[in-house]
């Protein structure tokens, strides 16, 4: 491992970045060095401009991918090398403002009903019923469930901040039924080795259930989180309350869901979305 790489890993650890961010940022700097054939600490602004032009024009990367590379490289120069005045004002492509294909309640119900394996069904139900990210579902431990207060602790979610989300009576009973069947002791959804499941396992479970249900909406498992947000807003949950439940740093991130809806009613607490689906969640 080179000294620069070691420095960058240490800096990312100090900032509390997730393992996925570690991989993405390191890959960005590695790709920059491969393209320029020089050590990144020896590059000039012209080299960076040429690199980002290469990403956009020659490699035709999506705007989101280019921005991810940019963020990793910017972090390297500003936080690792300590060059606060380094000129990184490169022109980046704008993100297209597309509204994703949203899952209806009927589509979510069909997907959950198509899950034969109790573990897969429970994972997807928690993902939708609490609006969790894929990584947050896989990081759940048994002790995160507070049955008495009907709360679920999301430990060190995106942004390294814990949060509490409510467990509806229906979802809490689903989790209890899963526990009685599987008897997990540490990780709620453990793999064969006893550790947490890998991301591909949950992604595959969603893809297979979606296909079995005949749902043709474009998108992956993150669509369940989008569905949670839009269905709660449509039921009357306030934007501020949704922001806290989703773990968004900025209210602007939450407001995009308002723009995706034709209309939304202002109301009180979170809706028991699972009960509204009418899916049989027996053991």
C-alpha positions in Angstrom: 0.0 0.0 0.0 1.4 3.4 -1.0 1.7 6.2 1.6 -0.8 8.3 -0.2 -3.4 5.5 -0.2 -2.8 4.9 3.5 -3.3 8.6 4.2 -6.5 8.7 2.2 -7.9 5.6 4.0 -7.1 7.2 7.4 -8.7 10.5 6.3 -11.9 8.7 5.3 -12.0 6.8 8.5 -11.7 10.1 10.5 -14.6 11.5 8.5 -16.7 8.4 9.3 -17.3 7.4 5.6 -19.1 4.2 4.8 -17.2 1.2 3.3 -18.9 1.9 0.0 -17.7 5.5 0.0 -14.2 4.2 0.8 -14.3 2.0 -2.3 -15.7 4.7 -4.6 -13.3 7.4 -3.6 -10.2 5.2 -3.7 -11.3 3.9 -7.2 -11.7 7.5 -8.4 -8.1 8.5 -7.4 -6.8 5.2 -8.8 -8.6 5.8 -12.1 -7.1 9.4 -12.3 -3.6 8.1 -11.7 -4.1 5.4 -14.4 -5.4 7.9 -16.9 -2.6 10.5 -16.4 0.1 7.9 -15.7 1.4 10.1 -12.9 1.1 10.3 -9.2 -2.0 12.4 -8.3 0.0 14.7 -6.1 2.0 15.8 -9.1 -0.9 16.9 -11.3 -2.0 20.3 -12.4 -5.4 21.8 -13.2 -5.0 21.0 -16.9 -4.6 17.3 -16.1 -7.8 17.3 -14.1 -9.7 19.1 -16.8 -8.5 16.7 -19.4 -9.4 13.7 -17.1 -13.0 14.9 -16.5 -13.4 15.7 -20.2 -12.3 12.1 -20.9 -15.0 10.8 -18.5 -17.8 12.8 -20.1 -16.8 12.6 -23.8 -14.8 9.4 -24.4 -16.3 7.2 -21.7 -19.8 8.7 -21.7 -20.3 8.2 -17.9 -23.6 9.2 -16.4 -23.6 12.6 -14.6 -24.0 10.9 -11.2 -20.9 8.7 -11.9 -18.9 11.7 -12.9 -19.9 13.6 -9.8 -19.0 10.6 -7.6 -15.5 10.6 -9.2 -15.2 14.3 -8.7 -16.2 14.1 -5.0 -13.5 11.4 -4.4 -10.8 13.4 -6.2 -11.8 16.6 -4.5 -11.6 14.9 -1.1 -8.2 13.6 -2.0 -6.8 17.0 -2.8 -8.5 19.1 -0.1 -8.5 16.6 2.8 -5.6 14.3 2.2 -3.0 16.5 0.5 -4.2 19.6 2.4 -4.5 21.9 -0.6 -7.5 24.1 0.3 -6.8 26.4 -2.6 -6.4 23.8 -5.3 -8.4 24.7 -8.4 -11.0 22.1 -9.0 -13.6 24.3 -10.6 -14.1 21.9 -13.5 -17.3 21.8 -15.5 -19.5 18.9 -14.7 -22.6 17.6 -16.5 -25.9 18.5 -14.9 -27.9 15.7 -13.4 -31.1 15.0 -15.5 -34.1 15.8 -13.4 -36.0 12.6 -14.1 -38.9 11.3 -12.0 -38.3 7.6 -11.4 -41.0 5.0 -12.0 -42.7 4.7 -8.6 -44.0 1.5 -7.2 -47.8 1.6 -6.4 -49.1 0.0 -3.3 -50.5 -2.8 -5.5 -47.1 -3.4 -6.9 -45.4 -3.5 -3.5 -48.1 -5.9 -2.2 -47.5 -8.2 -5.2 -43.7 -8.2 -4.7 -44.0 -9.1 -1.0 -46.6 -11.8 -1.7 -44.3 -13.3 -4.3 -41.6 -13.9 -1.7 -41.6 -17.6 -0.7 -38.6 -17.5 1.7 -39.6 -15.9 5.1 -36.2 -14.2 5.4 -36.4 -12.6 2.0 -40.0 -11.5 2.6 -39.2 -10.0 6.0 -36.2 -8.1 4.7 -38.2 -6.6 1.9 -41.1 -5.8 4.2 -38.8 -4.0 6.6 -37.2 -2.1 3.7 -40.6 -0.8 2.6 -42.3 -0.6 6.0 -39.5 1.6 7.5 -38.2 3.2 4.3 -34.7 1.8 4.9 -31.7 1.9 2.6 -30.3 -1.5 1.5 -27.2 -1.1 3.7 -29.4 -0.3 6.7 -31.5 -3.4 6.3 -28.4 -5.6 6.2 -26.8 -3.9 9.2 -29.8 -4.5 11.5 -29.1 -6.5 14.7 -31.7 -8.2 16.9 -31.2 -5.7 19.7 -32.1 -2.9 17.4 -35.8 -3.8 17.8 -37.5 -2.1 20.8 -40.8 -4.1 20.9 -42.1 -2.3 24.0 -41.8 1.2 22.5 -42.3 -0.1 18.9 -39.1 1.4 17.6 -36.3 0.3 15.3 -32.8 1.8 15.9 -31.0 2.4 12.6 -27.3 2.4 13.7 -24.8 4.5 11.8 -26.9 5.0 8.7 -25.7 7.2 5.9 -23.9 10.2 7.3 -22.9 8.1 10.4 -26.0 9.2 12.4 -28.2 6.9 14.4 -32.0 7.4 14.2 -35.1 5.8 15.5 -38.0 4.8 13.2 -41.4 3.7 14.3 -42.5 0.0 13.9 -46.1 -0.3 13.0 -48.1 -3.1 14.9 -48.2 -5.1 11.6 -44.5 -4.8 11.0 -43.6 -5.6 14.6 -45.7 -8.8 14.4 -43.9 -9.7 11.1 -40.6 -9.3 12.8 -41.7 -11.4 15.8 -42.9 -14.2 13.5 -39.6 -14.1 11.7 -37.7 -14.3 15.0 -39.8 -17.3 16.2 -39.0 -19.1 13.0 -35.3 -18.2 12.5 -34.1 -17.4 16.1 -31.4 -14.9 15.1 -29.1 -14.0 18.0 -27.0 -11.2 16.7 -27.5 -10.1 13.1 -31.1 -10.0 12.3 -30.5 -11.3 8.8 -27.4 -13.4 9.0 -25.7 -15.3 6.3 -24.3 -18.9 6.5 -21.1 -17.6 8.1 -23.1 -15.9 10.9 -22.2 -12.5 9.7 -24.5 -10.0 7.8 -25.7 -10.9 4.3 -24.0 -9.4 1.3 -25.8 -6.7 -0.7 -26.3 -9.0 -3.7 -28.4 -11.4 -1.7 -31.0 -8.8 -0.9 -30.8 -7.3 -4.4 -31.4 -10.7 -5.9 -34.3 -11.4 -3.5 -36.0 -8.2 -4.7 -35.3 -8.8 -8.3 -36.7 -12.4 -8.2 -39.8 -11.4 -6.3 -40.4 -8.5 -8.6 -40.1 -10.8 -11.6 -42.4 -13.4 -10.1 -45.0 -10.8 -9.3 -45.0 -9.6 -12.9 -44.0 -6.0 -11.9 -42.4 -4.3 -14.8 -41.5 -1.0 -13.2 -37.9 0.0 -13.9 -35.6 0.2 -10.9 -34.0 -1.8 -8.1 -34.6 -2.3 -4.4 -34.2 1.4 -3.6 -37.6 1.7 -5.2 -39.1 0.4 -2.0 -37.6 3.3 -0.1 -39.0 5.7 -2.7 -42.4 4.0 -2.4 -42.3 4.4 1.4 -41.7 8.1 1.1 -44.3 8.8 -1.6 -46.9 6.6 0.1 -46.4 8.3 3.4 -46.7 11.8 1.9 -49.8 10.8 0.0 -51.3 9.6 3.3 -50.6 13.0 4.9 -47.3 12.7 6.7 -45.5 16.0 6.9 -42.3 16.6 5.0 -40.4 17.5 8.2 -41.4 14.3 9.9 -40.5 12.3 6.7 -37.1 13.9 6.7 -36.4 12.6 10.2 -37.7 9.1 9.4 -35.7 8.9 6.2 -32.5 10.1 7.8 -32.0 12.9 5.2 -29.5 15.7 6.1 -31.2 18.2 4.0 -34.9 19.0 3.6 -34.2 19.5 -0.1 -33.6 15.8 -0.5 -37.0 15.0 1.1 -38.8 17.7 -0.9 -38.1 15.9 -4.2 -40.7 13.3 -3.2 -43.3 16.1 -2.9 -42.5 17.1 -6.5 -42.9 13.5 -7.6 -46.5 13.4 -6.3 -49.5 15.0 -8.0 -50.9 16.0 -4.6 -50.3 15.2 -0.9 -52.4 15.9 2.2 -50.9 17.2 5.4 -51.6 14.9 8.3 -50.1 13.6 11.5 -48.2 10.4 12.2 -46.8 7.7 9.9 -49.2 5.3 8.3 -49.1 1.6 8.9 -48.2 0.9 5.3 -47.9 -2.9 5.7 -51.4 -3.2 7.0 -52.7 -1.2 4.1 -51.2 -3.7 1.6 -53.5 -6.6 2.7 -50.7 -9.1 2.3 -50.8 -12.3 4.4 -47.8 -12.2 6.7 -48.4 -15.5 8.5 -45.5 -17.8 9.6 
